[in-house]
């Protein structure tokens, strides 16, 4: 699928845009058979804006620096850092992650987010 571009003065339906979902790497899956995918809508040398989705299941990840807002779905993100409490995600959640954070995502209802990453 060719990635849509988000030009100045343009709009897109980030909640309904089709994404190519692929199985999460078996090495990262903790439970279930989650699938994930993303599309970058706009990128410069300073930042990238895109849409990401993951279907129900549990998977490990090592994060990149990003800020995101959840459009739909429900999930819990747990952190390897014992001083960082788990966060509950639902539509409207606004989150900032730091590069290198080790996480476990438990998606209960397909999660879709818009992200901005450097």
N, CA, C and O atoms as a printed pandas DataFrame, in Angstrom:
     atom_number atom_name residue_name chain_id  residue_number  x_coord  y_coord  z_coord
0              1         N          UNK        A               1    0.855   -1.159    0.000
1              2        CA          UNK        A               1    0.000    0.000    0.000
2              3         C          UNK        A               1    0.905    1.226    0.000
3              4         O          UNK        A               1    1.876    1.294    0.754
4              5         N          UNK        A               2    0.577    2.192   -0.853
5              6        CA          UNK        A               2    1.372    3.403   -0.865
6              7         C          UNK        A               2    0.924    4.289    0.288
7              8         O          UNK        A               2   -0.270    4.441    0.544
8              9         N          UNK        A               3    1.889    4.866    0.973
9             10        CA          UNK        A               3    1.597    5.666    2.159
10            11         C          UNK        A               3    0.975    6.996    1.758
11            12         O          UNK        A               3    1.480    7.677    0.866
12            13         N          UNK        A               4   -0.122    7.369    2.415
13            14        CA          UNK        A               4   -0.688    8.692    2.158
14            15         C          UNK        A               4    0.248    9.754    2.712
15            16         O          UNK        A               4    1.006    9.505    3.649
16            17         N          UNK        A               5    0.188   10.914    2.134
17            18        CA          UNK        A               5    0.992   12.030    2.622
18            19         C          UNK        A               5    0.059   13.052    3.247
19            20         O          UNK        A               5   -1.044   13.287    2.754
20            21         N          UNK        A               6    0.501   13.641    4.311
21            22        CA          UNK        A               6   -0.281   14.662    4.988
22            23         C          UNK        A               6    0.364   16.010    4.692
23            24         O          UNK        A               6    1.290   16.432    5.386
24            25         N          UNK        A               7   -0.131   16.677    3.659
25            26        CA          UNK        A               7    0.407   17.972    3.247
26            27         C          UNK        A               7   -0.288   19.089    4.018
27            28         O          UNK        A               7   -1.387   18.899    4.540
28            29         N          UNK        A               8    0.350   20.247    4.089
29            30        CA          UNK        A               8   -0.244   21.413    4.744
30            31         C          UNK        A               8   -1.594   21.706    4.100
31            32         O          UNK        A               8   -1.711   21.760    2.875
32            33         N          UNK        A               9   -2.595   21.893    4.922
33            34        CA          UNK        A               9   -3.938   22.180    4.435
34            35         C          UNK        A               9   -4.727   20.955    4.037
35            36         O          UNK        A               9   -5.857   21.075    3.565
36            37         N          UNK        A              10   -4.143   19.751    4.221
37            38        CA          UNK        A              10   -4.823   18.501    3.864
38            39         C          UNK        A              10   -5.344   17.821    5.119
39            40         O          UNK        A              10   -4.931   18.149    6.231
40            41         N          UNK        A              11   -6.248   16.877    4.935
41            42        CA          UNK        A              11   -6.794   16.105    6.049
42            43         C          UNK        A              11   -6.819   14.637    5.658
43            44         O          UNK        A              11   -6.861   14.297    4.475
44            45         N          UNK        A              12   -6.793   13.771    6.662
45            46        CA          UNK        A              12   -6.942   12.334    6.430
46            47         C          UNK        A              12   -7.772   11.766    7.573
47            48         O          UNK        A              12   -7.863   12.368    8.642
48            49         N          UNK        A              13   -8.373   10.612    7.345
49            50        CA          UNK        A              13   -9.171    9.951    8.379
50            51         C          UNK        A              13   -8.274    8.928    9.071
51            52         O          UNK        A              13   -8.225    7.766    8.666
52            53         N          UNK        A              14   -7.574    9.354   10.105
53            54        CA          UNK        A              14   -6.606    8.485   10.777
54            55         C          UNK        A              14   -7.259    7.320   11.507
55            56         O          UNK        A              14   -6.596    6.327   11.809
56            57         N          UNK        A              15   -8.538    7.430   11.790
57            58        CA          UNK        A              15   -9.241    6.354   12.490
58            59         C          UNK        A              15   -9.623    5.224   11.544
59            60         O          UNK        A              15   -9.701    4.068   11.960
60            61         N          UNK        A              16   -9.862    5.545   10.277
61            62        CA          UNK        A              16  -10.344    4.534    9.338
62            63         C          UNK        A              16   -9.363    4.183    8.227
63            64         O          UNK        A              16   -9.641    3.289    7.427
64            65         N          UNK        A              17   -8.235    4.859    8.159
65            66        CA          UNK        A              17   -7.306    4.579    7.062
66            67         C          UNK        A              17   -6.807    3.132    7.159
67            68         O          UNK        A              17   -6.466    2.658    8.242
68            69         N          UNK        A              18   -6.768    2.441    6.023
69            70        CA          UNK        A              18   -6.309    1.047    6.055
70            71         C          UNK        A              18   -4.809    0.962    6.347
71            72         O          UNK        A              18   -4.018    1.766    5.856
72            73         N          UNK        A              19   -4.443   -0.024    7.153
73            74        CA          UNK        A              19   -3.039   -0.292    7.456
74            75         C          UNK        A              19   -2.733   -1.736    7.108
75            76         O          UNK        A              19   -3.579   -2.608    7.301
76            77         N          UNK        A              20   -1.551   -2.002    6.603
77            78        CA          UNK        A              20   -1.110   -3.375    6.373
78            79         C          UNK        A              20   -0.603   -3.920    7.699
79            80         O          UNK        A              20    0.426   -3.473    8.206
80            81         N          UNK        A              21   -1.328   -4.893    8.264
81            82        CA          UNK        A              21   -0.934   -5.487    9.541
82            83         C          UNK        A              21   -0.186   -6.786    9.291
83            84         O          UNK        A              21   -0.577   -7.588    8.444
84            85         N          UNK        A              22    0.885   -6.984   10.030
85            86        CA          UNK        A              22    1.685   -8.203    9.937
86            87         C          UNK        A              22    1.820   -8.809   11.327
87            88         O          UNK        A              22    1.718   -8.096   12.325
88            89         N          UNK        A              23    2.046  -10.115   11.405
89            90        CA          UNK        A              23    2.236  -10.729   12.725
90            91         C          UNK        A              23    3.415  -10.075   13.455
91            92         O          UNK        A              23    4.450   -9.784   12.857
92            93         N          UNK        A              24    3.233   -9.853   14.752
93            94        CA          UNK        A              24    4.335   -9.363   15.577
94            95         C          UNK        A              24    5.377  -10.478   15.635
95            96         O          UNK        A              24    5.020  -11.655   15.695
96            97         N          UNK        A              25    6.643  -10.123   15.618
97            98        CA          UNK        A              25    7.727  -11.102   15.660
98            99         C          UNK        A              25    7.508  -12.099   16.796
99           100         O          UNK        A              25    7.221  -11.708   17.927
100          101         N          UNK        A              26    7.647  -13.395   16.485
101          102        CA          UNK        A              26    7.437  -14.447   17.488
102          103         C          UNK        A              26    8.323  -14.233   18.722
103          104         O          UNK        A              26    7.934  -14.591   19.834
104          105         N          UNK        A              27    9.499  -13.657   18.529
105          106        CA          UNK        A              27   10.407  -13.411   19.645
106          107         C          UNK        A              27    9.845  -12.366   20.618
107          108         O          UNK        A              27   10.237  -12.326   21.784
108          109         N          UNK        A              28    8.929  -11.523   20.134
109          110        CA          UNK        A              28    8.363  -10.465   20.961
110          111         C          UNK        A              28    6.992  -10.802   21.534
111          112         O          UNK        A              28    6.525  -10.134   22.456
112          113         N          UNK        A              29    6.345  -11.830   20.997
113          114        CA          UNK        A              29    4.998  -12.189   21.454
114          115         C          UNK        A              29    5.064  -12.877   22.811
115          116         O          UNK        A              29    5.829  -13.821   23.008
116          117         N          UNK        A              30    4.250  -12.390   23.742
117          118        CA          UNK        A              30    4.135  -12.987   25.073
118          119         C          UNK        A              30    2.899  -13.873   25.113
119          120         O          UNK        A              30    2.921  -14.954   25.702
120          121         N          UNK        A              31    1.812  -13.409   24.480
121          122        CA          UNK        A              31    0.558  -14.158   24.488
122          123         C          UNK        A              31   -0.285  -13.769   23.278
123          124         O          UNK        A              31   -0.290  -12.615   22.850
124          125         N          UNK        A              32   -0.997  -14.754   22.735
125          126        CA          UNK        A              32   -1.893  -14.498   21.616
126          127         C          UNK        A              32   -1.165  -14.444   20.284
127          128         O          UNK        A              32   -0.048  -14.943   20.151
128          129         N          UNK        A              33   -1.809  -13.835   19.308
129          130        CA          UNK        A              33   -1.258  -13.713   17.951
130          131         C          UNK        A              33   -1.446  -12.282   17.455
131          132         O          UNK        A              33   -2.124  -12.056   16.453
132          133         N          UNK        A              34   -0.850  -11.319   18.150
133          134        CA          UNK        A              34   -1.069   -9.935   17.744
134          135         C          UNK        A              34   -0.473   -9.635   16.380
135          136         O          UNK        A              34    0.535  -10.213   15.973
136          137         N          UNK        A              35   -1.128   -8.712   15.689
137          138        CA          UNK        A              35   -0.648   -8.198   14.409
138          139         C          UNK        A              35   -0.499   -6.689   14.584
139          140         O          UNK        A              35   -1.234   -6.066   15.350
140          141         N          UNK        A              36    0.447   -6.119   13.875
141          142        CA          UNK        A              36    0.674   -4.674   13.998
142          143         C          UNK        A              36    1.104   -4.100   12.665
143          144         O          UNK        A              36    1.620   -4.803   11.795
144          145         N          UNK        A              37    0.880   -2.814   12.530
145          146        CA          UNK        A              37    1.312   -2.120   11.332
146          147         C          UNK        A              37    1.252   -0.629   11.543
147          148         O          UNK        A              37    0.624   -0.142   12.483
148          149         N          UNK        A              38    1.912    0.095   10.656
149          150        CA          UNK        A              38    1.913    1.552   10.746
150          151         C          UNK        A              38    2.081    2.157    9.363
151          152         O          UNK        A              38    2.476    1.488    8.408
152          153         N          UNK        A              39    1.771    3.425    9.288
153          154        CA          UNK        A              39    2.037    4.197    8.077
154          155         C          UNK        A              39    2.547    5.560    8.512
155          156         O          UNK        A              39    1.961    6.202    9.384
156          157         N          UNK        A              40    3.638    5.999    7.905
157          158        CA          UNK        A              40    4.161    7.333    8.157
158          159         C          UNK        A              40    3.439    8.289    7.222
159          160         O          UNK        A              40    3.447    8.106    6.004
160          161         N          UNK        A              41    2.815    9.311    7.799
161          162        CA          UNK        A              41    2.057   10.277    7.004
162          163         C          UNK        A              41    2.908   11.450    6.562
163          164         O          UNK        A              41    2.667   12.033    5.505
164          165         N          UNK        A              42    3.898   11.797    7.361
165          166        CA          UNK        A              42    4.751   12.927    7.040
166          167         C          UNK        A              42    6.054   12.754    7.798
167          168         O          UNK        A              42    6.052   12.364    8.965
168          169         N          UNK        A              43    7.157   13.040    7.141
169          170        CA          UNK        A              43    8.448   12.908    7.807
170          171         C          UNK        A              43    9.398   13.990    7.316
171          172         O          UNK        A              43    9.433   14.328    6.133
172          173         N          UNK        A              44   10.155   14.515    8.248
173          174        CA          UNK        A              44   11.231   15.451    7.939
174          175         C          UNK        A              44   12.459   14.931    8.663
175          176         O          UNK        A              44   12.406   13.890    9.318
176          177         N          UNK        A              45   13.564   15.655    8.546
177          178        CA          UNK        A              45   14.767   15.226    9.260
178          179         C          UNK        A              45   14.619   15.398   10.769
179          180         O          UNK        A              45   15.424   14.867   11.534
180          181         N          UNK        A              46   13.583   16.147   11.209
181          182        CA          UNK        A              46   13.392   16.409   12.636
182          183         C          UNK        A              46   12.336   15.546   13.306
183          184         O          UNK        A              46   12.417   15.302   14.510
184          185         N          UNK        A              47   11.320   15.066   12.532
185          186        CA          UNK        A              47   10.246   14.303   13.163
186          187         C          UNK        A              47    9.454   13.520   12.119
187          188         O          UNK        A              47    9.537   13.766   10.915
188          189         N          UNK        A              48    8.682   12.565   12.639
189          190        CA          UNK        A              48    7.818   11.734   11.801
190          191         C          UNK        A              48    6.435   11.687   12.458
191          192         O          UNK        A              48    6.321   11.555   13.676
192          193         N          UNK        A              49    5.396   11.796   11.642
193          194        CA          UNK        A              49    4.016   11.688   12.111
194          195         C          UNK        A              49    3.402   10.486   11.421
195          196         O          UNK        A              49    3.531   10.334   10.206
196          197         N          UNK        A              50    2.732    9.627   12.185
197          198        CA          UNK        A              50    2.146    8.443   11.579
198          199         C          UNK        A              50    1.018    7.852   12.399
199          200         O          UNK        A              50    0.654    8.359   13.460
200          201         N          UNK        A              51    0.480    6.770   11.876
201          202        CA          UNK        A              51   -0.597    6.022   12.522
202          203         C          UNK        A              51   -0.096    4.596   12.724
203          204         O          UNK        A              51    0.511    4.014   11.825
204          205         N          UNK        A              52   -0.352    4.028   13.916
205          206        CA          UNK        A              52    0.080    2.668   14.275
206          207         C          UNK        A              52   -1.109    1.937   14.875
207          208         O          UNK        A              52   -1.961    2.537   15.530
208          209         N          UNK        A              53   -1.152    0.623   14.639
209          210        CA          UNK        A              53   -2.238   -0.200   15.184
210          211         C          UNK        A              53   -1.689   -1.564   15.590
211          212         O          UNK        A              53   -0.772   -2.099   14.966
212          213         N          UNK        A              54   -2.285   -2.118   16.669
213          214        CA          UNK        A              54   -1.975   -3.486   17.101
214          215         C          UNK        A              54   -3.271   -4.154   17.514
215          216         O          UNK        A              54   -4.101   -3.560   18.203
216          217         N          UNK        A              55   -3.437   -5.409   17.081
217          218        CA          UNK        A              55   -4.619   -6.195   17.421
218          219         C          UNK        A              55   -4.414   -6.861   18.783
219          220         O          UNK        A              55   -3.297   -6.859   19.301
220          221         N          UNK        A              56   -5.474   -7.432   19.375
221          222        CA          UNK        A              56   -5.348   -8.025   20.713
222          223         C          UNK        A              56   -4.239   -9.066   20.830
223          224         O          UNK        A              56   -3.999   -9.866   19.926
224          225         N          UNK        A              57   -3.583   -9.020   21.972
225          226        CA          UNK        A              57   -2.488   -9.909   22.303
226          227         C          UNK        A              57   -1.512   -9.157   23.187
227          228         O          UNK        A              57   -1.743   -8.001   23.543
228          229         N          UNK        A              58   -0.416   -9.820   23.540
229          230        CA          UNK        A              58    0.593   -9.222   24.408
230          231         C          UNK        A              58    1.956   -9.374   23.752
231          232         O          UNK        A              58    2.326  -10.457   23.297
232          233         N          UNK        A              59    2.709   -8.256   23.711
233          234        CA          UNK        A              59    4.022   -8.274   23.064
234          235         C          UNK        A              59    4.984   -7.347   23.794
235          236         O          UNK        A              59    4.590   -6.346   24.392
236          237         N          UNK        A              60    6.268   -7.719   23.723
237          238        CA          UNK        A              60    7.342   -6.894   24.278
238          239         C          UNK        A              60    7.803   -5.892   23.223
239          240         O          UNK        A              60    7.656   -6.120   22.023
240          241         N          UNK        A              61    8.367   -4.773   23.696
241          242        CA          UNK        A              61    8.925   -3.793   22.770
242          243         C          UNK        A              61   10.010   -2.998   23.473
243          244         O          UNK        A              61   10.022   -2.894   24.700
244          245         N          UNK        A              62   10.915   -2.443   22.696
245          246        CA          UNK        A              62   11.877   -1.458   23.172
246          247         C          UNK        A              62   11.502   -0.182   22.435
247          248         O          UNK        A              62   11.536   -0.126   21.205
248          249         N          UNK        A              63   11.146    0.835   23.197
249          250        CA          UNK        A              63   10.527    2.028   22.628
250          251         C          UNK        A              63   11.508    2.988   21.974
251          252         O          UNK        A              63   12.698    3.021   22.287
252          253         N          UNK        A              64   10.959    3.759   21.060
253          254        CA          UNK        A              64   11.615    4.931   20.488
254          255         C          UNK        A              64   11.038    6.139   21.209
255          256         O          UNK        A              64    9.990    6.036   21.847
256          257         N          UNK        A              65   11.699    7.263   21.119
257          258        CA          UNK        A              65   11.119    8.492   21.669
258          259         C          UNK        A              65    9.901    8.845   20.834
259          260         O          UNK        A              65    9.974    8.892   19.606
260          261         N          UNK        A              66    8.790    9.091   21.495
261          262        CA          UNK        A              66    7.586    9.494   20.779
262          263         C          UNK        A              66    6.569   10.067   21.747
263          264         O          UNK        A              66    6.628    9.854   22.958
264          265         N          UNK        A              67    5.644   10.795   21.169
265          266        CA          UNK        A              67    4.436   11.241   21.849
266          267         C          UNK        A              67    3.303   10.704   20.998
267          268         O          UNK        A              67    3.348   10.802   19.771
268          269         N          UNK        A              68    2.274   10.128   21.643
269          270        CA          UNK        A              68    1.152    9.620   20.870
270          271         C          UNK        A              68   -0.159    9.865   21.582
271          272         O          UNK        A              68   -0.212   10.047   22.799
272          273         N          UNK        A              69   -1.221    9.864   20.785
273          274        CA          UNK        A              69   -2.575    9.942   21.320
274          275         C          UNK        A              69   -3.341    8.742   20.791
275          276         O          UNK        A              69   -3.303    8.441   19.598
276          277         N          UNK        A              70   -4.033    8.065   21.687
277          278        CA          UNK        A              70   -4.806    6.887   21.321
278          279         C          UNK        A              70   -6.117    7.332   20.688
279          280         O          UNK        A              70   -6.848    8.146   21.251
280          281         N          UNK        A              71   -6.402    6.789   19.515
281          282        CA          UNK        A              71   -7.645    7.081   18.812
282          283         C          UNK        A              71   -8.751    6.117   19.216
283          284         O          UNK        A              71   -9.902    6.518   19.389
284          285         N          UNK        A              72   -8.395    4.840   19.364
285          286        CA          UNK        A              72   -9.387    3.821   19.705
286          287         C          UNK        A              72   -8.692    2.627   20.329
287          288         O          UNK        A              72   -7.486    2.435   20.172
288          289         N          UNK        A              73   -9.484    1.818   21.050
289          290        CA          UNK        A              73   -8.976    0.589   21.639
290          291         C          UNK        A              73   -8.660    0.730   23.116
291          292         O          UNK        A              73   -8.821    1.788   23.725
292          293         N          UNK        A              74   -8.197   -0.399   23.669
293          294        CA          UNK        A              74   -7.826   -0.463   25.086
294          295         C          UNK        A              74   -6.599   -1.334   25.256
295          296         O          UNK        A              74   -6.480   -2.392   24.637
296          297         N          UNK        A              75   -5.684   -0.876   26.106
297          298        CA          UNK        A              75   -4.466   -1.638   26.356
298          299         C          UNK        A              75   -3.858   -1.205   27.681
299          300         O          UNK        A              75   -4.210   -0.170   28.247
300          301         N          UNK        A              76   -2.930   -2.038   28.159
301          302        CA          UNK        A              76   -2.105   -1.709   29.314
302          303         C          UNK        A              76   -0.657   -1.775   28.847
303          304         O          UNK        A              76   -0.267   -2.708   28.145
304          305         N          UNK        A              77    0.136   -0.785   29.238
305          306        CA          UNK        A              77    1.571   -0.808   28.956
306          307         C          UNK        A              77    2.291   -0.916   30.287
307          308         O          UNK        A              77    2.143   -0.056   31.156
308          309         N          UNK        A              78    3.074   -1.983   30.441
309          310        CA          UNK        A              78    3.892   -2.191   31.631
310          311         C          UNK        A              78    5.340   -1.911   31.272
311          312         O          UNK        A              78    5.755   -2.090   30.127
312          313         N          UNK        A              79    6.109   -1.468   32.267
313          314        CA          UNK        A              79    7.503   -1.098   32.060
314          315         C          UNK        A              79    8.411   -2.005   32.877
315          316         O          UNK        A              79    8.049   -2.428   33.975
316          317         N          UNK        A              80    9.607   -2.307   32.334
317          318        CA          UNK        A              80   10.588   -3.085   33.085
318          319         C          UNK        A              80   11.087   -2.320   34.306
319          320         O          UNK        A              80   11.480   -2.932   35.300
320          321         N          UNK        A              81   11.074   -0.999   34.244
321          322        CA          UNK        A              81   11.523   -0.159   35.344
322          323         C          UNK        A              81   10.519   -0.261   36.495
323          324         O          UNK        A              81    9.368    0.146   36.335
324          325         N          UNK        A              82   10.927   -0.793   37.650
325          326        CA          UNK        A              82    9.992   -0.964   38.767
326          327         C          UNK        A              82    9.467    0.362   39.327
327          328         O          UNK        A              82    8.476    0.370   40.058
328          329         N          UNK        A              83   10.114    1.477   38.997
329          330        CA          UNK        A              83    9.668    2.789   39.474
330          331         C          UNK        A              83    8.657    3.428   38.528
331          332         O          UNK        A              83    8.090    4.476   38.836
332          333         N          UNK        A              84    8.434    2.803   37.384
333          334        CA          UNK        A              84    7.495    3.342   36.392
334          335         C          UNK        A              84    6.206    2.514   36.450
335          336         O          UNK        A              84    6.204    1.352   36.045
336          337         N          UNK        A              85    5.118    3.097   36.945
337          338        CA          UNK        A              85    3.867    2.331   37.012
338          339         C          UNK        A              85    3.286    2.056   35.633
339          340         O          UNK        A              85    3.517    2.811   34.688
340          341         N          UNK        A              86    2.534    0.977   35.528
341          342        CA          UNK        A              86    1.847    0.637   34.278
342          343         C          UNK        A              86    0.858    1.746   33.935
343          344         O          UNK        A              86    0.360    2.446   34.817
344          345         N          UNK        A              87    0.584    1.895   32.656
345          346        CA          UNK        A              87   -0.403    2.886   32.227
346          347         C          UNK        A              87   -1.530    2.191   31.469
347          348         O          UNK        A              87   -1.315    1.224   30.738
348          349         N          UNK        A              88   -2.721    2.708   31.665
349          350        CA          UNK        A              88   -3.906    2.203   30.965
350          351         C          UNK        A              88   -4.185    3.130   29.791
351          352         O          UNK        A              88   -4.224    4.351   29.941
352          353         N          UNK        A              89   -4.376    2.537   28.630
353          354        CA          UNK        A              89   -4.633    3.308   27.418
354          355         C          UNK        A              89   -6.065    3.113   26.956
355          356         O          UNK        A              89   -6.604    2.007   27.005
356          357         N          UNK        A              90   -6.673    4.204   26.506
357          358        CA          UNK        A              90   -8.000    4.189   25.906
358          359         C          UNK        A              90   -8.079    5.423   25.017
359          360         O          UNK        A              90   -7.184    6.268   25.047
360          361         N          UNK        A              91   -9.136    5.531   24.232
361          362        CA          UNK        A              91   -9.289    6.684   23.344
362          363         C          UNK        A              91   -9.089    7.974   24.124
363          364         O          UNK        A              91   -9.705    8.181   25.169
364          365         N          UNK        A              92   -8.235    8.826   23.616
365          366        CA          UNK        A              92   -7.948   10.097   24.262
366          367         C          UNK        A              92   -6.683   10.105   25.096
367          368         O          UNK        A              92   -6.202   11.182   25.447
368          369         N          UNK        A              93   -6.121    8.945   25.431
369          370        CA          UNK        A              93   -4.881    8.909   26.225
370          371         C          UNK        A              93   -3.754    9.576   25.448
371          372         O          UNK        A              93   -3.575    9.329   24.255
372          373         N          UNK        A              94   -3.003   10.417   26.135
373          374        CA          UNK        A              94   -1.841   11.094   25.563
374          375         C          UNK        A              94   -0.624   10.615   26.339
375          376         O          UNK        A              94   -0.583   10.722   27.565
376          377         N          UNK        A              95    0.372   10.085   25.625
377          378        CA          UNK        A              95    1.507    9.428   26.275
378          379         C          UNK        A              95    2.817    9.895   25.650
379          380         O          UNK        A              95    2.894   10.155   24.449
380          381         N          UNK        A              96    3.836    9.993   26.483
381          382        CA          UNK        A              96    5.193   10.258   26.009
382          383         C          UNK        A              96    6.074    9.099   26.437
383          384         O          UNK        A              96    6.085    8.714   27.607
384          385         N          UNK        A              97    6.814    8.544   25.482
385          386        CA          UNK        A              97    7.759    7.466   25.768
386          387         C          UNK        A              97    9.169    7.931   25.440
387          388         O          UNK        A              97    9.373    8.758   24.551
388          389         N          UNK        A              98   10.129    7.396   26.161
389          390        CA          UNK        A              98   11.545    7.721   25.974
390          391         C          UNK        A              98   12.234    6.551   25.265
391          392         O          UNK        A              98   11.928    5.389   25.531
392          393         N          UNK        A              99   13.138    6.860   24.389
393          394        CA          UNK        A              99   13.889    5.825   23.677
394          395         C          UNK        A              99   14.559    4.890   24.677
395          396         O          UNK        A              99   15.156    5.334   25.658
396          397         N          UNK        A             100   14.452    3.602   24.416
397          398        CA          UNK        A             100   15.101    2.598   25.253
398          399         C          UNK        A             100   14.222    1.997   26.335
399          400         O          UNK        A             100   14.590    0.990   26.941
400          401         N          UNK        A             101   13.055    2.603   26.590
401          402        CA          UNK        A             101   12.152    2.022   27.595
402          403         C          UNK        A             101   11.747    0.616   27.138
403          404         O          UNK        A             101   11.372    0.411   25.983
404          405         N          UNK        A             102   11.826   -0.330   28.047
405          406        CA          UNK        A             102   11.403   -1.707   27.741
406          407         C          UNK        A             102    9.980   -1.870   28.252
407          408         O          UNK        A             102    9.691   -1.623   29.423
408          409         N          UNK        A             103    9.093   -2.293   27.349
409          410        CA          UNK        A             103    7.668   -2.341   27.676
410          411         C          UNK        A             103    7.049   -3.679   27.306
411          412         O          UNK        A             103    7.591   -4.447   26.511
412          413         N          UNK        A             104    5.902   -3.927   27.907
413          414        CA          UNK        A             104    5.038   -5.043   27.512
414          415         C          UNK        A             104    3.657   -4.442   27.284
415          416         O          UNK        A             104    3.051   -3.873   28.192
416          417         N          UNK        A             105    3.169   -4.582   26.042
417          418        CA          UNK        A             105    1.868   -4.074   25.642
418          419         C          UNK        A             105    0.855   -5.203   25.680
419          420         O          UNK        A             105    1.023   -6.209   24.990
420          421         N          UNK        A             106   -0.201   -5.050   26.480
421          422        CA          UNK        A             106   -1.313   -6.003   26.496
422          423         C          UNK        A             106   -2.511   -5.280   25.895
423          424         O          UNK        A             106   -3.124   -4.421   26.528
424          425         N          UNK        A             107   -2.825   -5.645   24.668
425          426        CA          UNK        A             107   -3.926   -5.003   23.950
426          427         C          UNK        A             107   -5.164   -5.875   24.101
427          428         O          UNK        A             107   -5.173   -7.041   23.707
428          429         N          UNK        A             108   -6.202   -5.293   24.675
429          430        CA          UNK        A             108   -7.468   -6.018   24.868
430          431         C          UNK        A             108   -8.456   -5.752   23.737
431          432         O          UNK        A             108   -9.249   -6.621   23.376
432          433         N          UNK        A             109   -8.400   -4.555   23.188
433          434        CA          UNK        A             109   -9.245   -4.159   22.059
434          435         C          UNK        A             109   -8.323   -3.439   21.083
435          436         O          UNK        A             109   -7.581   -2.543   21.486
436          437         N          UNK        A             110   -8.357   -3.815   19.812
437          438        CA          UNK        A             110   -7.426   -3.267   18.826
438          439         C          UNK        A             110   -7.144   -1.794   19.099
439          440         O          UNK        A             110   -8.053   -0.968   19.176
440          441         N          UNK        A             111   -5.853   -1.491   19.244
441          442        CA          UNK        A             111   -5.398   -0.155   19.615
442          443         C          UNK        A             111   -4.871    0.567   18.385
443          444         O          UNK        A             111   -4.064    0.023   17.630
444          445         N          UNK        A             112   -5.332    1.794   18.190
445          446        CA          UNK        A             112   -4.841    2.647   17.104
446          447         C          UNK        A             112   -4.422    3.973   17.705
447          448         O          UNK        A             112   -5.133    4.556   18.523
448          449         N          UNK        A             113   -3.237    4.448   17.280
449          450        CA          UNK        A             113   -2.716    5.706   17.801
450          451         C          UNK        A             113   -2.106    6.529   16.670
451          452         O          UNK        A             113   -1.704    5.998   15.635
452          453         N          UNK        A             114   -2.050    7.831   16.896
453          454        CA          UNK        A             114   -1.304    8.751   16.045
454          455         C          UNK        A             114   -0.058    9.121   16.841
455          456         O          UNK        A             114   -0.144    9.507   18.007
456          457         N          UNK        A             115    1.099    8.999   16.196
457          458        CA          UNK        A             115    2.354    9.278   16.896
458          459         C          UNK        A             115    3.150   10.381   16.216
459          460         O          UNK        A             115    3.038   10.622   15.015
460          461         N          UNK        A             116    3.956   11.035   17.036
461          462        CA          UNK        A             116    4.951   11.991   16.554
462          463         C          UNK        A             116    6.262   11.554   17.182
463          464         O          UNK        A             116    6.387   11.482   18.404
464          465         N          UNK        A             117    7.233   11.266   16.333
465          466        CA          UNK        A             117    8.528   10.775   16.815
466          467         C          UNK        A             117    9.652   11.570   16.154
467          468         O          UNK        A             117    9.558   11.941   14.984
468          469         N          UNK        A             118   10.706   11.825   16.911
469          470        CA          UNK        A             118   11.857   12.541   16.306
470          471         C          UNK        A             118   12.588   11.628   15.334
471          472         O          UNK        A             118   13.577   12.038   14.726
